């Protein structure tokens, strides 16, 4: 015998099954398809000059959306050291070094780099790597 709640219960069950399937696609151990061996990656860091932490943060935060919107960028994280305000660390992944160099020639990257002499202590330190 079917109750009045049965359609609601079936609907909830379907939603939960769908959510579980989505969680399985993005859960632990998932999302590494772009980080395969041989892919070019970069860790870069920049430190704000004393008193310029907020200004450097303000000009750096827009990079997240811009770089992630670049079709040549595979992965991009901007992080700030919790114990040292104004110390930013970037993690970037590109298919190859040529794609990274093309990224560096984008107008928004050049504009950001042009602001660093005023805001950053010593410019950008870049470590170029290959994923193993």
C-alpha positions, 0 to 999 in steps of 0.5 A: 500500500502506498502512503502519501509520504512515499513520493517524498521519500523516493524523491529524497532518496534520489537526491541523496543518491545523486549527491553521493555520486557527485561526492564520489567524483570530487571526494578524497583522491579525486581531481588529480587528472591534470597533475600527471607525471611530466606536467609543468608546475610552479611554486612562486612566492612574494612578500609584501614590503612592511606596511604594504600587506593590504595593498599587495593582497588587493592587487593579488586576489584578482589573479585567482579568477583571471588565472583559473579562467586561462584555458592553458592553466590546469590548476592554480592556488593562491595562499597566504601564510597564516603566520606572516601577513603579506607572504603569498605562495602560488601553486600553478600547474600547466601542461608544459613550460611554454604554456606557463611562459604564455601565462606570464605574457598575459596583460594581467600578469604583466600589470601585476608584475609592474606593481611589485617594485612598489609593493613587494620585498624582492620581487617573485621567487619562482621554483620551476618543477615537474610533477613526478 
